[in-house]
Amino acid sequence: MAATTGPRRILNEDEIRRALTRIAHEVLERNGGAEGIALVGMHTRGVPLARRLAASIKEFEGQEVPVGALDIVLYRDDVSQGSRHVMRPTDISFDIEGLRVILVDDVLFTGRTIRAAMDALNDFGRPGEIQLAVLIDRGHRELPIRPDYVGKNVPTSPDQEVDVRVTEIDGLDEVMLVARGSR
């Protein structure tokens, strides 16, 4: 799709809910239930997505799983290139040692954010395993990073961006494909 054709909705509110429900079921199936897992959302939109996954897991299993929030600004490899990034609080108030930690993010693109997140996470301990859940996988990897759970694969061109909006931050749930710089 050419960037000149305008924004296109990829997921609406119901489709996001269904994708997250499916991911929650896949997490439980792969891990044999909720025991020994924790969810860590990456700022900004990965945090509410992680909380929603935790709520679904509690609904299905009757068991709460710990949820944390991770800021990776200081671990990014583009900080010195003049990029402006807002720091947000990291809140991982549980011991991750030996847990199966599921990193949650809204969009997987080059893999560099996930690499930074794994570096940041290791400063909190040594998880038994790190898994990755993303709402959107848009391809274009620069690093050998592969998600374990994907809401939707969306082929994109380099001149496009995926704009995820969540009610907790943006007042609505939707995912849009837009021309780079048109947000």
Secondary structure, DSSP 4 states (H G I P E B T S, - for coil): --GGG--EEEE-HHHHHHHHHHHHHHHHHHHTSSTTEEEEEETTTHHHHHHHHHHHHHHHHS----EEEE--GGG-TTGGGT--------B--S--TT-EEEEEEEEESSSHHHHHHHHHHHTT---SEEEEEEEEE----SS----SEEEEE----TTEEEEEE-HHHHSS-EEEEEETT--
